[in-house]
Amino acid sequence: MEQIAIIEPTEENRGKSVPKIIRHKPNNCRFPMAGLPWTIIETPKVIISEQSRSLMGANMQLFEFEVKQEASILFRLTKPTTFLFFHLCGEIEYFDNQGEKLTKMRKPTFYLTYGSAVRYKMKLENGHHAILGIALEQLWSFTMEESPSIFDELYNAWLTSSNIPIILPHKKITKEVWNILGRLRMTVIKNMEDHIGILKQISTCLITYYKYIIKDYKNAKRAEETIGENIKLYLHTHYMFDEECRLNIIQRKFKLSEWQLRKISKNILGISIGQYLNNLRLEKSIQLLLETELTVNEITVRIGYTSPTTFSNYFRNKTGYSPTTFRKESK
């Protein structure tokens, strides 16, 4: 499997940096992969050290940057690829080929990301930076029993060679993940068993990332369900006060954006807030028509409508009867 990410010289460094290959560990490298040579590129602003390892179904590339002065580095992908990506140290900003900022990395994190075969740019602060990218072939699948839609979006982009980059949520590199990375980096491939062992470690990293995302997904889902149930309770106790049931009031009370409220309404209530409120008021109006002697005007006020005409029209639209006729027919 060929190298996927290729560093390209910027105009200011074009022709000035000649790559050299060395066998001993450079002083500036903190995350070496055992048994592999380093390709070194030196420019006036930055020293770039690279190690790469080709596997069946994956390609590992480790880059370490010793930055003397804030620098920008261009790189390109040779084909549309999904990476299991590790930001090991330093502070790096990433930009697409249009100059739009994609993400910024400050702390050790890992995530899945998809990129098309174009040029990208990294902006690095002074100091040491290290990244490890594991390019995956499409035989790696993310289809699992309970999968958030973000995985489907990435996988579909990968299958269709989309031009739109996708970055899934960043997750902290925990002690568990550092241990897996240690085994990945320090395994020297002497035979097929070692090769398969590294592939198993990559698979473990993927499963671990998936596990972290699912945990977030389930927590968010539980939180959404709780908020949805609280909104239901709120509507059941405030449906008679039209002002208290306005969407902007509900958004403010539950600290939700318009999009979040709409999403929770759809997922938990099954319908919009307005539809749920109207159904609730209809149910209460039927109860009052059958169980009390209140007039239609009084019922209108009791259930939160400001106009008897509006209430009567809605009631007729839903039941086929006016409130008065419904009461007579029911009795």
FENHUNOR-V659290 format. One record per helix or strand of 2 or more residues. SS is the DSSP state (~ for helix, > for strand). FROM is the first residue (numbers start at 1). LEN is the number of residues. Records with the same first field share a line. If there is no record, write none. Layout:
# FENHUNOR-V659290
SS->FROM-LEN + FROM-LEN
This chain:
# FENHUNOR-V659290
>->5-4 + 20-3 + 38-5 + 46-10 + 58-10 + 71-7 + 81-9 + 92-4 + 101-5 + 109-7 + 119-6 + 127-10 + 166-2 + 171-2
~->11-3 + 149-11 + 175-12 + 192-47 + 243-3 + 247-8 + 258-12 + 273-19 + 296-7 + 308-12 + 323-8
